[in-house]
Amino acid sequence: MDRIDLKILKILQSDATVTVAEIAEKVALSATPCWKRIQKLETSGVLRKRVGLVSGGKVGLGLTVHISIQTGDHAVDRLESFVRAVSAMPEVVEFGRLAGEIDYVLKVVTTDISAYDAFYKRLTALMPLRNVSSHFELQSIKSTTALPLDLIDQGEPAPEAAAQASQQRVVALRTF
């Protein structure tokens, strides 16, 4: 991944509706090479998807709850079953496994407290849990889906890209 790829990603992170022609102009490429770069970013999994962001409060999903979970049982099959079940719950918009005192953290959106209570009962029925702490969000101060791409050293290609480029040079040399 080079500087042009990072510029393309920054543009798409801020507005996924920008046309390829507009992106190409902003990164000083013609449309076809720009489109090929976008396709490569998609097929490699760097660019996962292009979406519209919906305001939960404006559509009736105004309650956000952050939940930390400590499981009592760390048997692999039980945890895998728990992860599958929680991942399938539509209220869960973020779900991560942590190291340390807390095993899992969830971000849940729902309509109101009674809907959350119903969700909580379904969640705690999945398996015995040592501790479930719910933290109700009073105000969202910062929420972004954009990664801080400026933190990446743009002078050097990413390690995976550098290794791939090196392999490509070796293959190119062998063909001569």
PAZAPA-4460 file (N, C-alpha, C; in steps of 0.05 Angstrom, whole numbers, plus 32768, in hexadecimal, padded with zeros to 4 digits):
% residues 176
    n_x    n_y    n_z   ca_x   ca_y   ca_z    c_x    c_y    c_z   seq   type   mol
   8011   7FE9   8000   8000   8000   8000   8012   8019   8000     1      M     A
   800C   802B   7FEE   801D   8043   7FEC   800D   805C   7FF3     2      D     A
   8018   8073   7FEF   800B   808D   7FF5   7FF1   8091   7FE6     3      R     A
   7FF1   8088   7FCD   7FD9   808C   7FBD   7FC2   807B   7FC9     4      I     A
   7FC8   8062   7FD0   7FB4   8051   7FDC   7FA9   805D   7FF5     5      D     A
   7FBB   8068   8006   7FB2   8075   801F   7FA0   808D   8019     6      L     A
   7FA7   809D   8005   7F96   80B4   7FFD   7F7A   80AA   7FF4     7      K     A
   7F7A   8095   7FE5   7F60   808A   7FDC   7F50   8081   7FF4     8      I     A
   7F5C   8073   8006   7F4E   806A   801E   7F43   8081   802F     9      L     A
   7F53   8096   8032   7F4A   80AE   8041   7F32   80BA   8034    10      K     A
   7F32   80BC   801A   7F1B   80C7   800B   7F02   80B6   800F    11      I     A
   7F05   809B   800C   7EEE   8089   800E   7EE4   8088   802B    12      L     A
   7EF6   808B   803F   7EED   808B   805B   7EDC   80A3   8061    13      Q     A
   7EE1   80B9   8054   7ED1   80D1   805A   7EB8   80D2   8049    14      S     A
   7EB8   80C6   8031   7EA0   80C6   8020   7EA2   80AF   800C    15      D     A
   7E93   809A   8011   7E94   8083   7FFF   7E84   8087   7FE5    16      A     A
   7E76   809E   7FE3   7E67   80A3   7FCA   7E77   80B2   7FB5    17      T     A
   7E8F   80B9   7FBB   7EA0   80C7   7FA8   7EA5   80B5   7F90    18      V     A
   7EA3   80C1   7F78   7EA7   80B1   7F60   7EC5   80AB   7F5C    19      T     A
   7ECA   8096   7F4D   7EE5   808E   7F46   7EF3   80A6   7F38    20      V     A
   7EE5   80B3   7F27   7EF1   80CA   7F19   7EFA   80E0   7F2C    21      A     A
   7EEA   80E6   7F40   7EF1   80FA   7F54   7F09   80F1   7F65    22      E     A
   7F09   80D8   7F6D   7F1F   80CD   7F7C   7F39   80CE   7F6C    23      I     A
   7F37   80C6   7F53   7F4E   80C6   7F41   7F5A   80E2   7F3E    24      A     A
   7F48   80F6   7F3C   7F52   8111   7F39   7F60   811A   7F53    25      E     A
   7F55   8113   7F6A   7F61   811B   7F84   7F7C   810D   7F89    26      K     A
   7F80   80F6   7F7E   7F9A   80E8   7F82   7FAC   80E8   7F6A    27      V     A
   7FA5   80F8   7F56   7FB5   80FC   7F3E   7FBA   80E3   7F2E    28      A     A
   7FA4   80D3   7F2A   7FA5   80BC   7F19   7F8F   80BE   7F04    29      L     A
   7F90   80AE   7EEF   7F79   80AC   7EDD   7F66   8098   7EEA    30      S     A
   7F4E   8098   7EE0   7F38   8088   7EEC   7F3E   806A   7EED    31      A     A
   7F49   805F   7ED7   7F4D   8042   7ED7   7F61   8038   7EEC    32      T     A
   7F79   8044   7EED   7F8C   803B   7F02   7F80   8040   7F1F    33      P     A
   7F71   8055   7F22   7F65   805A   7F3C   7F51   8044   7F43    34      C     A
   7F40   803D   7F2F   7F2C   8028   7F33   7F3A   800D   7F3A    35      W     A
   7F50   8008   7F2C   7F5F   7FEF   7F31   7F6A   7FEE   7F4E    36      K     A
   7F73   8005   7F57   7F7D   8007   7F73   7F66   8002   7F87    37      R     A
   7F4F   800E   7F82   7F38   800A   7F94   7F30   7FED   7F94    38      I     A
   7F2F   7FE0   7F7C   7F28   7FC4   7F7B   7F3D   7FB3   7F8B    39      Q     A
   7F56   7FB9   7F88   7F6B   7FAB   7F96   7F68   7FAE   7FB4    40      K     A
   7F61   7FC6   7FBD   7F5D   7FCB   7FDA   7F45   7FBB   7FE4    41      L     A
   7F31   7FB8   7FD3   7F19   7FA8   7FDA   7F20   7F8A   7FDB    42      E     A
   7F2C   7F80   7FC6   7F32   7F63   7FC5   7F46   7F5B   7FDB    43      T     A
   7F58   7F6D   7FE2   7F6C   7F66   7FF7   7F60   7F68   8013    44      S     A
   7F48   7F73   8016   7F3B   7F75   8030   7F42   7F8F   803F    45      G     A
   7F53   7FA0   8033   7F59   7FBA   8040   7F40   7FCB   8041    46      V     A
   7F32   7FCD   802B   7F19   7FDB   8029   7F03   7FC6   802B    47      L     A
   7EF6   7FC4   8043   7EE3   7FAF   8048   7EC8   7FB3   803B    48      R     A
   7EBD   7FCB   803C   7EA4   7FD1   802F   7E9F   7FEF   802F    49      K     A
   7E8D   7FF7   801E   7E86   8013   801C   7E68   8015   8025    50      R     A
   7E64   8025   8039   7E49   8026   8045   7E40   8043   804B    51      V     A
   7E26   8045   8050   7E1B   805E   805B   7E18   805B   8079    52      G     A
   7E1E   8070   8087   7E1C   8070   80A5   7E01   807B   80AD    53      L     A
   7DF2   806C   80BC   7DD7   8073   80C5   7DD8   807F   80E1    54      V     A
   7DCA   8094   80E6   7DC8   80A0   8101   7DB3   8090   8111    55      S     A
   7DBC   8081   8125   7DAA   8070   8134   7D93   807F   8141    56      G     A
   7D99   8095   814D   7D84   80A5   815A   7D6E   80AE   8148    57      G     A
   7D75   80B4   812F   7D62   80BE   811B   7D50   80A8   8110    58      K     A
   7D58   808F   8115   7D47   8079   810B   7D3B   8068   8121    59      V     A
   7D3C   8073   813A   7D30   8065   8150   7D42   8052   815F    60      G     A
   7D5C   8052   815A   7D6F   8041   8168   7D81   8053   8179    61      L     A
   7D75   8061   818C   7D83   8076   819B   7D91   806D   81B5    62      G     A
   7D8F   8053   81BC   7D9C   804A   81D4   7DB5   803A   81CD    63      L     A
   7DCC   8043   81D6   7DE6   8035   81D2   7DF0   802C   81ED    64      T     A
   7DF8   8013   81EE   7E02   8007   8206   7E1C   7FF9   8201    65      V     A
   7E30   7FFE   8212   7E4A   7FF1   8210   7E4A   7FDC   8226    66      H     A
   7E50   7FC3   821F   7E4E   7FAD   8232   7E69   7F9F   8234    67      I     A
   7E72   7F9B   824D   7E8A   7F8B   8251   7E81   7F71   825E    68      S     A
   7E8E   7F5B   8255   7E86   7F40   825D   7E9E   7F31   8267    69      I     A
   7E9B   7F24   827E   7EAF   7F10   8287   7EA0   7EF5   8286    70      Q     A
   7EAC   7EE3   8278   7EA0   7EC8   8277   7EAB   7EB7   828E    71      T     A
   7E9B   7EA4   8297   7EA4   7E92   82AC   7EB1   7E7A   82A1    72      G     A
   7EAA   7E73   8288   7EB3   7E5A   827C   7EC4   7E62   8263    73      D     A
   7EDC   7E58   8262   7EEE   7E5E   824B   7EF2   7E45   8239    74      H     A
   7EDF   7E32   823A   7EE1   7E1B   8228   7EDD   7E25   820B    75      A     A
   7EEE   7E1C   81FA   7EEE   7E26   81DE   7ED3   7E23   81D0    76      V     A
   7EC7   7E0B   81D3   7EAD   7E07   81C5   7E97   7E19   81D0    77      D     A
   7E97   7E1E   81EA   7E83   7E30   81F6   7E87   7E4D   81EC    78      R     A
   7EA0   7E55   81EC   7EA6   7E71   81E3   7EA0   7E74   81C5    79      L     A
   7EA6   7E61   81B5   7EA0   7E63   8198   7E82   7E65   8194    80      E     A
   7E73   7E55   81A3   7E56   7E57   81A1   7E4B   7E72   81AA    81      S     A
   7E57   7E7C   81C0   7E4F   7E97   81CA   7E55   7EAC   81B5    82      F     A
   7E6D   7EAB   81A9   7E75   7EBF   8195   7E62   7EBF   817D    83      V     A
   7E5C   7EA7   8174   7E49   7EA5   815D   7E2E   7EB0   8164    84      R     A
   7E24   7EAA   817C   7E09   7EB3   8184   7E09   7ED2   8187    85      A     A
   7E1D   7EDD   8194   7E1E   7EFA   8198   7E21   7F08   817D    86      V     A
   7E32   7EFD   816C   7E36   7F09   8152   7E1D   7F0B   8141    87      S     A
   7E0B   7EF8   8146   7DF2   7EF7   8137   7DDC   7F0A   8142    88      A     A
   7DE1   7F15   8159   7DCD   7F27   8165   7DCD   7F42   8156    89      M     A
   7DB7   7F4A   814B   7DB7   7F63   813A   7DBD   7F7C   814A    90      P     A
   7DB8   7F7D   8164   7DBD   7F94   8174   7DDB   7F9A   8178    91      E     A
   7DEC   7F85   8175   7E09   7F87   8179   7E16   7F93   8160    92      V     A
   7E20   7FAB   8163   7E2E   7FB8   814C   7E4C   7FB7   814E    93      V     A
   7E57   7FB1   8166   7E73   7FAC   8169   7E77   7F97   817E    94      E     A
   7E8B   7F85   817A   7E8F   7F6F   818B   7EAC   7F68   818A    95      F     A
   7EBA   7F69   81A1   7ED7   7F63   81A2   7EDE   7F52   81B9    96      G     A
   7EF4   7F42   81B5   7EFF   7F32   81CB   7F17   7F40   81D5    97      R     A
   7F1A   7F41   81F0   7F2F   7F51   81FC   7F42   7F3F   820C    98      L     A
   7F59   7F49   8211   7F6C   7F3C   8224   7F69   7F4B   823F    99      A     A
   7F6C   7F3D   8255   7F6A   7F4A   826F   7F51   7F41   827E   100      G     A
   7F48   7F52   828F   7F32   7F4B   82A1   7F17   7F47   8293   101      E     A
   7F13   7F55   827E   7EFA   7F53   826F   7EFF   7F41   8257   102      I     A
   7EEC   7F2F   8251   7EEF   7F1C   823A   7EE5   7F28   8220   103      D     A
   7ECD   7F35   8222   7EC1   7F40   820A   7EB5   7F5B   820F   104      Y     A
   7EB4   7F6B   81FA   7EA7   7F85   81FC   7E94   7F87   81E4   105      V     A
   7E7C   7F92   81E9   7E68   7F95   81D4   7E5E   7FB2   81D3   106      L     A
   7E57   7FBA   81BC   7E48   7FD3   81B8   7E2D   7FCB   81AC   107      K     A
   7E18   7FD3   81BA   7DFD   7FCB   81B3   7DEC   7FE4   81AE   108      V     A
   7DDC   7FE4   8199   7DC9   7FF9   8194   7DAD   7FED   8194   109      V     A
   7D9A   7FFB   81A0   7D7F   7FF2   81A1   7D6C   8009   81A4   110      T     A
   7D52   8004   81A6   7D3E   8019   81A6   7D3B   8026   81C1   111      T     A
   7D3A   8016   81D6   7D35   8022   81F1   7D3E   800E   8207   112      D     A
   7D39   8015   8220   7D43   8005   8236   7D35   7FEA   8237   113      I     A
   7D1B   7FE8   8230   7D0D   7FCE   8231   7D18   7FBC   821B   114      S     A
   7D1E   7FC7   8204   7D2A   7FB6   81EF   7D46   7FAD   81F7   115      A     A
   7D55   7FBF   8205   7D6F   7FB6   820F   7D6C   7FA0   8224   116      Y     A
   7D58   7FA2   8235   7D54   7F8D   824A   7D4F   7F72   823C   117      D     A
   7D3F   7F72   8227   7D39   7F59   8219   7D53   7F4E   820C   118      A     A
   7D64   7F60   8201   7D7E   7F58   81F6   7D8F   7F4C   820C   119      F     A
   7D91   7F5A   8223   7DA1   7F51   823A   7D99   7F35   8242   120      Y     A
   7D80   7F30   8244   7D77   7F15   824C   7D7F   7F00   8238   121      K     A
   7D7D   7F06   821E   7D86   7EF3   8209   7DA5   7EEF   820B   122      R     A
   7DB3   7F04   8210   7DD1   7F03   8212   7DD9   7EF1   822A   123      L     A
   7DCE   7EF6   8241   7DD6   7EE8   8259   7DCC   7ECB   8259   124      T     A
   7DB9   7EC4   8248   7DAF   7EA8   8246   7DC1   7E97   8235   125      A     A
   7DD4   7EA3   8226   7DE5   7E94   8213   7DF8   7E81   8221   126      L     A
   7E03   7E89   8238   7E16   7E79   8248   7E19   7E86   8263   127      M     A
   7E22   7E77   8276   7E27   7E83   8290   7E3E   7E98   828E   128      P     A
   7E38   7EB1   8297   7E4B   7EC6   8295   7E52   7ECF   82B2   129      L     A
   7E6C   7ED4   82B7   7E75   7EDD   82D1   7E6B   7EF9   82D7   130      R     A
   7E6E   7F0B   82C3   7E66   7F27   82C8   7E5E   7F34   82AD   131      N     A
   7E48   7F43   82AE   7E40   7F53   8297   7E3B   7F6F   82A1   132      V     A
   7E4A   7F82   8297   7E47   7F9E   829F   7E3D   7FAE   8287   133      S     A
   7E27   7FBC   828B   7E1B   7FCD   8276   7E20   7FEA   827C   134      S     A
   7E29   7FF9   8268   7E2F   8015   826B   7E1F   8024   8255   135      H     A
   7E0B   8034   825E   7DFA   8042   824B   7E06   805C   8242   136      F     A
   7E08   805F   8228   7E14   8077   821D   7E01   808F   821F   137      E     A
   7E0A   80A3   822D   7DFA   80BC   8231   7DFE   80CF   8219   138      L     A
   7E16   80CF   820F   7E1D   80E1   81F8   7E34   80D5   81E8   139      Q     A
   7E30   80D5   81CE   7E46   80CD   81BD   7E57   80E5   81B7   140      S     A
   7E70   80E5   81C1   7E81   80FD   81BE   7E91   80FB   81A4   141      I     A
   7E9B   80E3   819E   7EA9   80DF   8185   7EA2   80C3   817B   142      K     A
   7E9B   80C2   8162   7E95   80A8   8155   7E9E   80AB   8138   143      S     A
   7EB1   809B   8130   7EBB   809C   8115   7EC1   807F   810B   144      T     A
   7EBD   807B   80F2   7EC5   8062   80E6   7EE0   8065   80D7   145      T     A
   7EE9   807E   80D4   7F02   8083   80C5   7F1A   807C   80D6   146      A     A
   7F2C   806C   80CB   7F45   8066   80D8   7F59   807D   80D5   147      L     A
   7F6A   8082   80E8   7F7E   8098   80E6   7F95   8091   80D4   148      P     A
   7F90   8091   80BA   7FA4   8089   80A7   7FBD   809B   80A6   149      L     A
   7FBA   80B3   80B1   7FD2   80C5   80B2   7FE7   80BA   80C5   150      D     A
   7FE0   80A8   80D6   7FF3   809C   80E9   8006   8089   80DC   151      L     A
   7FFF   8080   80C4   8010   806D   80B6   8027   807C   80A9   152      I     A
   803F   8071   80AC   8057   807D   809F   8054   807A   8081   153      D     A
   804F   8090   8074   804A   808F   8057   8063   808E   8047   154      Q     A
   807A   8091   8055   8093   8090   8046   809B   8073   803F   155      G     A
   8092   8061   804F   8099   8045   804B   807F   8035   8045   156      E     A
   8080   8022   8033   8068   8011   802F   8063   8000   8048   157      P     A
   804A   7FF8   804B   8043   7FE7   8061   8053   7FCD   805F   158      A     A
   805A   7FBF   8075   806B   7FA7   8075   8061   7F92   8061   159      P     A
   8047   7F8D   8060   803C   7F79   804D   8041   7F82   8031   160      E     A
   803C   7F9C   802B   8040   7FA6   8010   805E   7FA5   8008   161      A     A
   806F   7FAC   801B   808C   7FAB   8015   8095   7F8F   800F   162      A     A
   808C   7F7B   801E   8093   7F60   8019   8089   7F57   7FFD   163      A     A
   8070   7F5E   7FF7   8064   7F57   7FDE   8073   7F64   7FC7   164      Q     A
   807A   7F7D   7FCA   8089   7F8B   7FB5   80A4   7F7E   7FB1   165      A     A
   80B1   7F76   7FC6   80CB   7F69   7FC4   80C9   7F4F   7FB5   166      S     A
   80B4   7F3F   7FBB   80AF   7F26   7FAD   80AA   7F2B   7F90   167      Q     A
   809B   7F40   7F8A   8095   7F46   7F6E   80AF   7F4E   7F5F   168      Q     A
   80C1   7F5C   7F6C   80DB   7F64   7F5F   80EB   7F4B   7F59   169      R     A
   80EC   7F38   7F6C   80FB   7F1F   7F68   80EF   7F10   7F50   170      V     A
   80D5   7F0E   7F4F   80C8   7F00   7F38   80CE   7F0E   7F1F   171      V     A
   80CD   7F28   7F1E   80D4   7F38   7F06   80F0   7F33   7EFD   172      A     A
   8103   7F32   7F10   811F   7F2D   7F09   8123   7F11   7EFE   173      L     A
   8114   7EFE   7F08   8117   7EE3   7EFE   810D   7EE0   7EE1   174      R     A
   80FB   7EF1   7ED8   80F0   7EEF   7EBD   8103   7EFA   7EA8   175      T     A
   8118   7F08   7EB1   812B   7F13   7E9D   8140   7EFF   7E96   176      F     A
***
